[in-house]
Amino acid sequence: MRQSRSSDLLLGHTASGAHRDDLLLAIDGKPAKEFGSQGQKKSLALALKLAQAEIYSKRRKESPVVLLDDVMGELDEARQAVVSTIVQEMQVFVTTCHPESLLSPKNGKRFLLKDGMLTGDVENRPETA
């Protein structure tokens, strides 16, 4: 790293290091980047994010705050149930443009943001959009 310092300063960024490594994720032995469907790629990204949160939780002995932005609406009920089970002991913020597609939370609250206004718990309201 000391050897590349002057060239890194000229480039304006570091040209070597762990952040420059590629992570090869495979599905049935084939690179997901090239052969995975959009859904498979999103599922892999979600699995990595949840694994990272679980590792943090075990090492730090505290629950991380997990942000899942527009992920659950793209999952079927079975996959939503798996994700909900994994994150049940974590602090989670889930956003979606399709609230009707979300499973009801076992714990916690649902809020609606409409026209720039945040409303209270919308769990028992018939219309959530």
The 8 nearest C-alpha neighbors of each residue, nearest first, counted from 0:
[[1, 3, 2, 4, 15, 16, 13, 7],
 [0, 2, 4, 3, 5, 7, 6, 15],
 [3, 1, 0, 4, 5, 6, 7, 15],
 [2, 4, 0, 6, 1, 5, 7, 14],
 [5, 3, 7, 1, 6, 2, 8, 0],
 [4, 6, 8, 7, 3, 9, 2, 1],
 [5, 7, 9, 3, 8, 4, 10, 14],
 [8, 6, 13, 10, 4, 12, 9, 5],
 [7, 9, 11, 5, 6, 10, 4, 12],
 [8, 10, 6, 7, 11, 5, 12, 4],
 [11, 9, 7, 8, 12, 6, 13, 14],
 [10, 12, 8, 9, 7, 13, 6, 14],
 [13, 11, 7, 10, 14, 8, 9, 6],
 [12, 14, 7, 15, 11, 16, 10, 8],
 [13, 15, 7, 12, 16, 19, 3, 10],
 [16, 14, 13, 19, 17, 0, 18, 3],
 [15, 17, 18, 19, 14, 20, 13, 0],
 [16, 18, 19, 20, 15, 21, 14, 22],
 [17, 19, 16, 20, 15, 21, 13, 14],
 [20, 18, 17, 16, 15, 21, 14, 13],
 [21, 19, 17, 18, 22, 16, 15, 23],
 [20, 22, 23, 19, 18, 17, 24, 16],
 [21, 23, 24, 20, 19, 25, 32, 30],
 [22, 24, 21, 25, 30, 31, 32, 29],
 [25, 23, 31, 30, 22, 26, 32, 43],
 [24, 26, 30, 31, 29, 28, 27, 23],
 [25, 27, 28, 29, 31, 30, 24, 35],
 [26, 28, 29, 25, 30, 31, 35, 34],
 [27, 29, 25, 26, 30, 31, 24, 34],
 [28, 30, 25, 26, 27, 31, 34, 33],
 [31, 29, 25, 32, 33, 24, 34, 26],
 [30, 32, 35, 25, 34, 33, 24, 26],
 [33, 31, 30, 34, 35, 40, 24, 25],
 [34, 32, 31, 30, 35, 29, 36, 25],
 [33, 35, 31, 30, 32, 29, 36, 26],
 [36, 34, 31, 39, 40, 32, 33, 37],
 [35, 37, 39, 38, 40, 34, 31, 41],
 [36, 38, 40, 39, 41, 35, 42, 32],
 [39, 37, 41, 36, 40, 42, 35, 73],
 [40, 38, 42, 36, 41, 37, 35, 43],
 [39, 41, 43, 37, 42, 38, 35, 36],
 [40, 42, 44, 38, 43, 39, 45, 37],
 [41, 43, 39, 45, 40, 44, 46, 38],
 [44, 42, 46, 40, 41, 45, 39, 47],
 [45, 43, 41, 47, 46, 42, 48, 40],
 [44, 46, 42, 48, 43, 47, 41, 49],
 [47, 45, 43, 49, 44, 48, 50, 42],
 [46, 48, 50, 44, 45, 49, 51, 43],
 [49, 47, 45, 51, 50, 46, 44, 52],
 [48, 50, 52, 46, 51, 47, 45, 53],
 [51, 49, 53, 47, 52, 48, 46, 54],
 [50, 52, 48, 54, 49, 53, 47, 55],
 [53, 51, 49, 55, 50, 54, 56, 63],
 [52, 54, 56, 50, 55, 51, 49, 57],
 [55, 53, 51, 57, 56, 52, 58, 50],
 [56, 54, 52, 58, 53, 57, 59, 51],
 [57, 55, 53, 62, 61, 60, 54, 59],
 [56, 58, 60, 54, 55, 59, 53, 61],
 [59, 57, 55, 56, 60, 54, 61, 53],
 [58, 60, 61, 56, 57, 55, 62, 54],
 [61, 59, 57, 56, 58, 62, 55, 63],
 [62, 60, 56, 59, 63, 57, 55, 58],
 [61, 63, 56, 89, 90, 64, 60, 88],
 [64, 62, 65, 56, 89, 52, 90, 61],
 [63, 65, 90, 91, 66, 62, 89, 92],
 [66, 64, 91, 63, 90, 92, 67, 52],
 [65, 67, 92, 91, 68, 93, 64, 94],
 [68, 66, 93, 70, 92, 69, 94, 65],
 [67, 69, 94, 70, 93, 66, 95, 92],
 [70, 68, 95, 94, 71, 72, 67, 96],
 [71, 69, 68, 72, 73, 67, 74, 95],
 [70, 72, 74, 73, 69, 79, 101, 95],
 [73, 71, 100, 74, 70, 101, 97, 95],
 [72, 74, 71, 70, 75, 69, 38, 100],
 [75, 73, 71, 72, 78, 79, 76, 70],
 [74, 76, 78, 77, 79, 73, 72, 71],
 [77, 75, 79, 78, 80, 74, 102, 101],
 [76, 78, 80, 79, 75, 81, 74, 82],
 [79, 77, 81, 80, 75, 76, 74, 82],
 [80, 78, 76, 82, 81, 77, 74, 83],
 [79, 81, 83, 77, 78, 82, 76, 84],
 [82, 80, 78, 84, 79, 83, 85, 77],
 [81, 83, 85, 79, 84, 80, 86, 78],
 [84, 82, 80, 86, 81, 85, 87, 79],
 [85, 83, 81, 87, 82, 86, 80, 88],
 [84, 86, 82, 83, 87, 81, 88, 49],
 [87, 85, 89, 83, 88, 84, 82, 91],
 [86, 88, 84, 89, 85, 83, 106, 90],
 [89, 87, 86, 90, 62, 85, 84, 91],
 [90, 88, 86, 62, 87, 91, 63, 64],
 [89, 91, 64, 65, 63, 62, 88, 92],
 [92, 90, 65, 64, 66, 89, 93, 86],
 [91, 93, 66, 67, 65, 94, 90, 64],
 [94, 92, 67, 68, 66, 91, 95, 69],
 [93, 95, 68, 69, 67, 92, 96, 70],
 [96, 94, 69, 97, 98, 72, 68, 93],
 [95, 97, 98, 69, 94, 72, 128, 99],
 [96, 98, 95, 99, 100, 72, 101, 128],
 [99, 97, 100, 101, 95, 96, 127, 128],
 [100, 98, 97, 101, 127, 128, 102, 72],
 [99, 101, 98, 72, 97, 102, 71, 73],
 [102, 100, 98, 99, 72, 103, 71, 97],
 [101, 103, 104, 100, 79, 76, 80, 99],
 [102, 104, 101, 105, 122, 109, 106, 108],
 [103, 105, 106, 102, 107, 108, 109, 83],
 [106, 104, 103, 107, 87, 83, 102, 108],
 [107, 105, 104, 108, 87, 103, 88, 109],
 [106, 108, 104, 105, 109, 91, 120, 90],
 [109, 107, 120, 110, 106, 122, 104, 121],
 [108, 110, 120, 121, 122, 111, 107, 119],
 [111, 109, 120, 119, 121, 118, 108, 112],
 [110, 112, 118, 117, 113, 121, 109, 127],
 [111, 113, 117, 116, 115, 118, 110, 114],
 [114, 112, 116, 115, 111, 117, 118, 128],
 [113, 115, 116, 112, 117, 111, 118, 128],
 [114, 116, 113, 112, 117, 118, 111, 110],
 [117, 115, 113, 112, 114, 118, 111, 119],
 [118, 116, 112, 111, 113, 115, 119, 110],
 [117, 119, 111, 110, 116, 112, 120, 121],
 [120, 118, 110, 121, 117, 111, 109, 108],
 [119, 121, 110, 109, 122, 108, 118, 111],
 [122, 120, 124, 109, 123, 110, 119, 127],
 [123, 121, 120, 124, 109, 108, 103, 110],
 [122, 124, 121, 125, 120, 126, 127, 109],
 [123, 125, 121, 126, 122, 127, 120, 128],
 [126, 124, 123, 127, 122, 121, 128, 99],
 [125, 127, 124, 128, 121, 99, 123, 122],
 [128, 126, 125, 98, 124, 121, 111, 99],
 [127, 126, 98, 97, 111, 99, 113, 96]]
